Amino acid sequence: MQRLSAGTRCRAALFLFEPFNCSPTPLSVAEKLCSASSFAYRRASAQSLRPFARVLGSTVSLSTMAEAASFVRGNVYPNGVAVLTLDRPKALNAMNLEMDIQYKKYLDEWAADPKVKCVLVEGSSPRAFSAGMDIKGVVAAIKEDKNTNIVQKVFSAEYTLICRIAQYEKPYISFMDGVTMGFGIGLSGHGRYRVITERTLLAMPENAIGLFPDVGFAYIAARSPGEGAVGAYLALTGKRISSPADALYVGLGTHYVPSTNIASLKESLLKQDLSNDPHEMVQKFLTDNHKEPESESQLKALLPAISACFSNDKSVVASIEELEKQQLSSDSTVADWAKDALLGLGKGAPFSLCLTHKHFSAVAAARGDYENDLSKLDGVMKAEYRIALRSSPRNDFVEGVRAVLIDKDQNPKWEPANIEDVDMSEVDSMLQPLQADADELQV
């Protein structure tokens, strides 16, 4: 397998933490009119964080919970639109445990509030919606103690939040402007209305740090073109999507709005009458503002090649062999695509690649079989919780984060180093139920 190259830094946007000079989006007229009530709402929410701090014990202090309240802001406007703003621009709105808790708390409060008709989630900066999970702290805890309970707490908070979003009865709109990777896709991809722009950058690059593409992406992938082949390709290679046409084709976006129109779209939404049927109104509103992408989907044009290489019945080794054949295609577009896909696979930990293939194939095969738990998102998240608890303490995860994010030498030492040496019985063990029902994800 090929080693991670220096170019992988771009793919690792999921975990970037370098400072940026990002200013929050200026308040609209409608937002300024509500500033007093918004402040009161945020203050009340911050005060109510105390019970969560008590429940989580030493893991979360009141100061860190208060910090989370500033990173995750909630405002309810006169027409019933509740706006949740991720405001951690220096970390590209990467989510930590405290932010997960605050985010879900807002959703729970708004679900029970009859004044709230619709939820809009946005990033404070055009750089990012959310670049994923704030992962360095988790890895530091694992290095200190492989049995640390922070792993359960973080993944439980993330995955229960994803299920809450998927089941949300009120309209849930995501403005996926900028970097939207990893957990950022988890926060948006399972919501009903997903607005993308030409600045949207989508990817699931977790194999390159020795983990696996989680956040229910296997559920999304199973519904992608080619009977899940396109989604499997994106998961295994970590390929980035930067084309609106591709984002719509895969199903990660539902509506395309040019970034220059996002501010006016939001301001217009805050003026809409949502008193009758909020879902009908939101659907019509977004459809009226949807634009057709200027270019065609490249993934659609490549579907025959993608299906030939990443169908569910192909192992990782078989996919590599087929890609090597596609490299010799007389069609230069296909040949270039195959070369790029091989480079993407070469950056992933061999164990992670086999684990990803096993999980994604199982979820794709379960689609439509409603007696199979993996046909439902809750079942997928339970499976991913088992995988996350068992795979994160493996050396590959710590080593991948070291090589890509900490030392940045782009030279991880995977265990094992080659696909052929992966113990498939160990891969199978990752998916088995936990010892006790109480240990399973509670959704």
C-alpha positions as CSV (number, residue, x, y, z in Angstrom):
1,M,0.0,0.0,0.0
2,Q,1.2,3.5,-0.7
3,R,2.1,5.9,2.0
4,L,0.4,9.1,2.8
5,S,1.8,12.0,0.8
6,A,2.3,15.6,1.8
7,G,-0.8,16.4,-0.2
8,T,-2.9,14.6,2.4
9,R,-2.8,17.7,4.5
10,C,-5.6,19.1,2.3
11,R,-7.6,15.9,2.9
12,A,-7.1,16.3,6.6
13,A,-9.3,19.4,6.7
14,L,-11.5,17.4,9.0
15,F,-9.0,18.0,11.8
16,L,-7.3,21.3,11.0
17,F,-6.8,23.6,14.0
18,E,-4.6,26.4,12.6
19,P,-5.9,29.9,13.2
20,F,-7.9,31.8,10.6
21,N,-8.9,35.4,10.5
22,C,-12.6,34.6,10.2
23,S,-15.2,37.1,11.3
24,P,-18.8,36.1,12.1
25,T,-21.4,36.8,9.4
26,P,-22.8,40.3,10.0
27,L,-26.3,40.4,11.6
28,S,-29.2,41.1,9.4
29,V,-31.8,43.7,10.2
30,A,-34.2,40.9,11.5
31,E,-31.4,39.5,13.7
32,K,-30.6,42.9,15.2
33,L,-34.3,43.4,16.1
34,C,-34.1,40.2,18.1
35,S,-30.8,40.8,19.9
36,A,-32.3,41.3,23.3
37,S,-34.5,38.2,23.3
38,S,-31.6,36.2,21.8
39,F,-29.3,37.2,24.6
40,A,-31.9,36.2,27.2
41,Y,-32.3,32.8,25.5
42,R,-28.5,32.2,25.4
43,R,-28.2,33.3,29.1
44,A,-31.0,30.9,30.2
45,S,-29.4,28.1,28.2
46,A,-26.0,28.7,29.7
47,Q,-27.5,28.6,33.3
48,S,-29.2,25.3,32.6
49,L,-25.9,23.6,31.7
50,R,-25.2,22.9,35.4
51,P,-27.1,19.6,35.5
52,F,-25.1,18.3,32.5
53,A,-21.8,19.2,34.3
54,R,-22.9,17.3,37.3
55,V,-23.9,14.2,35.3
56,L,-20.6,14.1,33.3
57,G,-18.5,14.7,36.4
58,S,-14.8,15.6,36.0
59,T,-14.9,15.2,32.2
60,V,-16.8,18.5,31.7
61,S,-16.4,21.5,34.0
62,L,-18.8,24.4,34.2
63,S,-16.2,26.6,32.5
64,T,-15.9,24.3,29.5
65,M,-19.7,24.0,29.3
66,A,-20.0,27.8,29.3
67,E,-17.3,27.9,26.5
68,A,-19.5,25.4,24.6
69,A,-22.4,27.8,24.9
70,S,-20.3,30.4,23.1
71,F,-19.3,28.0,20.4
72,V,-22.8,26.8,19.9
73,R,-25.3,29.7,19.9
74,G,-29.1,29.4,19.7
75,N,-31.5,32.2,18.7
76,V,-35.2,32.0,18.1
77,Y,-36.7,34.7,15.8
78,P,-40.3,36.1,15.8
79,N,-41.5,33.9,12.9
80,G,-40.5,30.7,14.7
81,V,-37.1,30.0,13.0
82,A,-34.6,28.8,15.5
83,V,-31.0,29.4,14.3
84,L,-28.2,27.3,15.7
85,T,-24.8,28.8,14.9
86,L,-21.5,27.0,15.2
87,D,-19.0,29.6,16.1
88,R,-15.6,28.1,16.5
89,P,-13.9,29.4,13.3
90,K,-10.3,28.9,14.4
91,A,-11.0,25.2,14.5
92,L,-13.3,25.2,11.4
93,N,-16.2,24.6,13.9
94,A,-14.8,21.2,14.9
95,M,-17.1,19.7,17.6
96,N,-16.0,18.6,21.0
97,L,-18.1,16.8,23.7
98,E,-19.4,19.9,25.3
99,M,-20.5,21.3,22.0
100,D,-22.3,18.0,21.2
101,I,-24.2,18.3,24.5
102,Q,-25.2,21.9,23.9
103,Y,-26.3,21.2,20.3
104,K,-28.6,18.4,21.4
105,K,-29.9,20.5,24.3
106,Y,-31.0,23.2,21.9
107,L,-32.7,20.7,19.6
108,D,-34.6,19.1,22.5
109,E,-35.7,22.5,23.8
110,W,-36.9,23.6,20.4
111,A,-38.7,20.3,19.7
112,A,-40.9,21.0,22.8
113,D,-41.3,24.7,22.1
114,P,-44.5,25.4,20.1
115,K,-43.2,28.8,19.1
116,V,-40.4,27.1,17.2
117,K,-41.5,26.1,13.7
118,C,-38.2,25.4,12.0
119,V,-34.5,24.9,12.8
120,L,-31.6,26.3,10.7
121,V,-28.1,25.3,11.4
122,E,-25.1,27.3,10.1
123,G,-21.5,28.1,10.6
124,S,-20.4,31.6,11.6
125,S,-17.8,31.7,8.9
126,P,-17.8,31.0,5.2
127,R,-14.7,28.8,5.7
128,A,-16.7,25.9,7.3
129,F,-20.0,24.5,8.3
130,S,-18.1,21.9,10.5
131,A,-14.9,20.1,9.9
132,G,-15.9,17.2,12.1
133,M,-14.8,16.0,15.5
134,D,-12.2,17.7,17.7
135,I,-10.1,14.6,17.8
136,K,-6.8,15.5,19.4
137,G,-8.1,15.4,22.9
138,V,-9.6,12.0,22.4
139,V,-6.3,10.6,21.1
140,A,-4.4,12.2,24.0
141,A,-6.8,10.5,26.5
142,I,-6.4,7.1,24.7
143,K,-2.6,7.4,24.8
144,E,-2.7,7.9,28.5
145,D,-5.3,5.2,29.2
146,K,-6.6,2.9,26.5
147,N,-9.6,2.2,28.7
148,T,-10.5,5.8,29.2
149,N,-14.3,6.5,29.3
150,I,-14.0,9.6,27.2
151,V,-14.2,7.4,24.1
152,Q,-17.7,6.1,25.2
153,K,-18.8,9.6,26.1
154,V,-17.7,11.3,22.9
155,F,-19.0,8.7,20.5
156,S,-22.3,8.3,22.5
157,A,-22.9,12.0,22.4
158,E,-22.1,12.2,18.7
159,Y,-24.2,9.2,17.6
160,T,-27.2,10.0,19.8
161,L,-27.2,13.5,18.4
162,I,-27.2,12.1,14.8
163,C,-30.2,10.0,15.6
164,R,-32.0,13.0,17.1
165,I,-31.4,15.0,14.0
166,A,-32.6,12.2,11.7
167,Q,-35.8,11.9,13.8
168,Y,-36.5,15.6,14.1
169,E,-40.1,16.3,13.3
170,K,-39.7,20.0,12.7
171,P,-38.0,21.2,9.5
172,Y,-34.2,21.0,10.0
173,I,-32.2,23.0,7.5
174,S,-28.4,22.9,7.2
175,F,-26.4,25.6,5.4
176,M,-23.4,23.4,4.4
177,D,-21.3,26.4,3.2
178,G,-17.6,25.7,3.3
179,V,-15.8,22.6,4.8
180,T,-18.3,19.9,5.8
181,M,-16.4,16.8,6.7
182,G,-16.7,13.8,9.1
183,F,-19.0,14.7,11.9
184,G,-20.0,17.8,9.9
185,I,-21.7,15.4,7.5
186,G,-23.2,13.7,10.5
187,L,-24.8,17.0,11.6
188,S,-26.1,17.8,8.2
189,G,-26.4,14.7,6.0
190,H,-29.2,13.1,8.1
191,G,-31.3,16.3,8.2
192,R,-34.2,16.7,5.8
193,Y,-33.0,19.9,4.0
194,R,-29.4,20.2,3.0
195,V,-28.3,23.4,1.3
196,I,-24.9,23.4,-0.5
197,T,-22.9,26.1,-2.2
198,E,-20.0,26.1,-4.6
199,R,-17.8,26.5,-1.5
200,T,-19.1,23.3,0.0
201,L,-16.2,20.8,0.5
202,L,-17.4,17.3,1.5
203,A,-15.2,14.3,2.5
204,M,-14.9,11.3,4.9
205,P,-11.1,10.9,5.3
206,E,-11.1,8.9,8.5
207,N,-9.3,5.8,7.0
208,A,-6.2,8.1,6.6
209,I,-6.0,8.5,10.4
210,G,-6.6,4.8,11.2
211,L,-10.2,5.0,12.2
212,F,-13.2,4.4,9.9
213,P,-15.8,6.6,8.1
214,D,-18.6,6.8,10.8
215,V,-21.4,9.3,11.6
216,G,-23.9,7.1,9.8
217,F,-22.2,7.7,6.4
218,A,-22.7,4.0,5.6
219,Y,-26.4,4.6,5.8
220,I,-26.1,7.5,3.4
221,A,-23.7,5.6,1.1
222,A,-26.1,2.6,0.9
223,R,-28.6,5.0,-0.8
224,S,-26.1,6.5,-3.2
225,P,-26.0,5.6,-6.9
226,G,-24.7,2.3,-8.1
227,E,-26.5,0.4,-5.3
228,G,-24.1,2.1,-2.8
229,A,-20.9,1.9,-5.0
230,V,-20.5,5.6,-5.1
231,G,-20.8,6.0,-1.4
232,A,-18.4,3.1,-0.8
233,Y,-15.9,4.7,-3.2
234,L,-16.0,8.0,-1.3
235,A,-15.6,6.3,2.1
236,L,-12.7,4.0,1.1
237,T,-10.7,6.6,-0.8
238,G,-11.5,9.7,1.2
239,K,-12.3,11.5,-2.0
240,R,-13.3,15.1,-1.6
241,I,-16.5,16.5,-3.3
242,S,-16.2,20.1,-4.3
243,S,-18.7,20.2,-7.1
244,P,-22.4,21.1,-6.4
245,A,-23.5,18.7,-9.1
246,D,-21.6,15.8,-7.4
247,A,-23.0,16.7,-4.0
248,L,-26.5,16.6,-5.3
249,Y,-25.9,13.4,-7.3
250,V,-24.6,11.6,-4.3
251,G,-27.5,12.8,-2.1
252,L,-25.5,14.8,0.4
253,G,-27.2,18.0,-0.8
254,T,-30.9,18.6,-1.5
255,H,-30.7,22.2,-2.8
256,Y,-27.9,24.3,-4.4
257,V,-27.7,28.0,-3.6
258,P,-24.7,30.1,-4.7
259,S,-22.8,31.4,-1.7
260,T,-23.5,35.0,-2.7
261,N,-27.2,34.3,-2.1
262,I,-26.8,32.6,1.3
263,A,-27.1,35.7,3.4
264,S,-30.2,36.9,1.6
265,L,-31.7,33.4,1.7
266,K,-31.4,33.4,5.5
267,E,-32.8,36.9,5.8
268,S,-35.8,35.9,3.6
269,L,-36.3,32.7,5.7
270,L,-36.6,34.8,8.8
271,K,-39.5,36.7,7.2
272,Q,-41.5,33.7,6.0
273,D,-44.9,32.9,7.5
274,L,-44.5,29.4,9.1
275,S,-47.8,29.3,10.9
276,N,-49.6,26.8,8.8
277,D,-47.5,23.9,7.4
278,P,-43.8,24.6,8.1
279,H,-42.5,21.6,6.0
280,E,-44.6,22.6,3.0
281,M,-43.5,26.2,3.3
282,V,-39.8,25.3,3.7
283,Q,-39.8,22.9,0.8
284,K,-41.4,25.5,-1.5
285,F,-39.1,28.2,-0.2
286,L,-35.9,26.2,-0.9
287,T,-37.2,24.9,-4.2
288,D,-37.9,28.4,-5.4
289,N,-34.3,29.4,-4.4
290,H,-32.6,26.3,-5.8
291,K,-30.3,26.9,-8.8
292,E,-29.1,24.2,-11.2
293,P,-25.3,23.7,-11.1
294,E,-23.4,25.1,-14.0
295,S,-21.5,21.8,-14.6
296,E,-22.6,18.2,-14.9
297,S,-21.8,15.6,-12.2
298,Q,-18.4,13.9,-12.9
299,L,-19.4,11.1,-10.5
300,K,-22.4,10.4,-12.7
301,A,-20.3,10.2,-15.8
302,L,-17.9,7.8,-14.0
303,L,-20.7,5.6,-12.5
304,P,-19.9,2.5,-14.7
305,A,-16.2,2.6,-13.6
306,I,-17.1,3.2,-10.0
307,S,-19.6,0.4,-9.9
308,A,-17.1,-2.0,-11.5
309,C,-14.5,-1.2,-8.8
310,F,-16.5,-0.6,-5.7
311,S,-19.5,-2.9,-5.8
312,N,-20.5,-4.5,-2.5
313,D,-19.3,-7.9,-3.6
314,K,-15.7,-6.8,-4.2
315,S,-13.1,-7.0,-1.4
316,V,-10.6,-4.2,-1.0
317,V,-8.0,-6.3,-2.8
318,A,-10.4,-6.9,-5.6
319,S,-11.2,-3.2,-5.9
320,I,-7.4,-2.5,-6.1
321,E,-7.0,-5.0,-8.8
322,E,-9.9,-3.6,-10.8
323,L,-8.6,-0.1,-10.4
324,E,-5.2,-1.2,-11.8
325,K,-7.0,-2.5,-14.9
326,Q,-9.0,0.8,-15.2
327,Q,-5.7,2.7,-15.1
328,L,-5.1,1.2,-18.6
329,S,-8.4,2.5,-20.0
330,S,-8.2,4.3,-23.4
331,D,-10.5,6.8,-21.8
332,S,-8.2,9.3,-20.1
333,T,-10.8,10.5,-17.7
334,V,-11.4,6.9,-16.4
335,A,-7.6,6.2,-16.3
336,D,-7.0,9.4,-14.3
337,W,-9.9,8.7,-12.0
338,A,-8.5,5.2,-11.3
339,K,-5.0,6.5,-10.5
340,D,-6.5,9.0,-8.1
341,A,-8.6,6.3,-6.4
342,L,-5.6,4.1,-5.9
343,L,-3.7,7.0,-4.3
344,G,-6.7,7.5,-2.0
345,L,-6.7,3.9,-1.0
346,G,-3.0,4.0,-0.5
347,K,-3.4,6.6,2.2
348,G,-5.7,4.5,4.3
349,A,-4.7,2.1,7.1
350,P,-5.1,-1.4,5.7
351,F,-7.1,-2.6,8.7
352,S,-9.4,0.5,8.4
353,L,-10.0,-0.2,4.8
354,C,-11.1,-3.8,5.4
355,L,-13.2,-2.7,8.3
356,T,-14.9,0.0,6.2
357,H,-15.6,-2.4,3.4
358,K,-17.1,-5.0,5.8
359,H,-19.4,-2.4,7.5
360,F,-20.5,-0.6,4.4
361,S,-21.2,-3.8,2.5
362,A,-23.4,-5.1,5.3
363,V,-25.4,-1.8,5.5
364,A,-25.8,-1.7,1.7
365,A,-27.0,-5.4,1.7
366,A,-29.5,-4.6,4.5
367,R,-31.3,-1.8,2.6
368,G,-34.9,-2.7,2.2
369,D,-34.8,-5.6,4.6
370,Y,-36.7,-4.1,7.4
371,E,-36.1,-7.0,9.7
372,N,-32.4,-6.2,9.6
373,D,-31.3,-3.6,12.1
374,L,-28.8,-2.2,9.6
375,S,-31.7,-1.1,7.3
376,K,-32.4,1.6,9.9
377,L,-30.2,4.5,10.9
378,D,-30.5,3.7,14.6
379,G,-29.2,0.2,13.9
380,V,-26.3,1.5,11.9
381,M,-25.4,3.9,14.7
382,K,-25.5,1.1,17.2
383,A,-23.1,-0.9,15.0
384,E,-20.8,2.0,14.5
385,Y,-20.7,2.6,18.3
386,R,-19.4,-1.0,18.7
387,I,-16.9,-0.4,16.0
388,A,-15.7,2.9,17.4
389,L,-15.2,1.6,20.9
390,R,-13.2,-1.3,19.7
391,S,-11.2,0.3,16.8
392,S,-10.2,3.6,18.5
393,P,-7.9,2.0,21.1
394,R,-6.0,0.2,18.2
395,N,-2.5,1.6,17.6
396,D,-3.5,2.7,14.0
397,F,-5.7,5.5,15.3
398,V,-3.1,7.0,17.6
399,E,-0.5,6.6,14.9
400,G,-2.6,8.0,12.2
401,V,-3.4,11.2,14.2
402,R,0.3,11.5,15.1
403,A,1.5,11.2,11.5
404,V,-1.2,13.4,9.9
405,L,-2.1,16.0,12.6
406,I,0.6,16.2,15.2
407,D,4.1,15.4,13.8
408,K,2.8,15.8,10.3
409,D,5.5,13.6,8.8
410,Q,2.7,11.9,6.7
411,N,4.4,8.5,7.3
412,P,2.2,6.4,9.6
413,K,3.4,3.0,10.6
414,W,0.2,0.9,10.2
415,E,-0.4,-2.4,12.0
416,P,-0.5,-4.4,9.8
417,A,1.3,-2.6,7.0
418,N,-0.3,-4.5,4.1
419,I,-3.9,-5.4,3.1
420,E,-2.9,-9.0,2.7
421,D,-1.9,-9.3,6.3
422,V,-5.2,-8.0,7.8
423,D,-6.8,-10.6,10.1
424,M,-10.4,-10.7,9.0
425,S,-11.4,-12.4,12.2
426,E,-10.3,-9.3,14.0
427,V,-12.3,-7.2,11.6
428,D,-15.4,-9.4,12.2
429,S,-15.0,-9.0,16.0
430,M,-15.3,-5.3,15.7
431,L,-19.0,-5.7,14.6
432,Q,-20.1,-8.1,17.3
433,P,-22.6,-6.9,20.0
434,L,-21.1,-5.6,23.2
435,Q,-21.0,-7.8,26.3
436,A,-24.1,-6.3,27.9
437,D,-27.2,-4.5,26.5
438,A,-26.5,-1.7,28.9
439,D,-23.2,-1.1,27.1
440,E,-24.9,-0.6,23.7
441,L,-25.7,2.8,22.3
442,Q,-29.0,3.9,23.8
443,V,-31.1,5.3,21.0
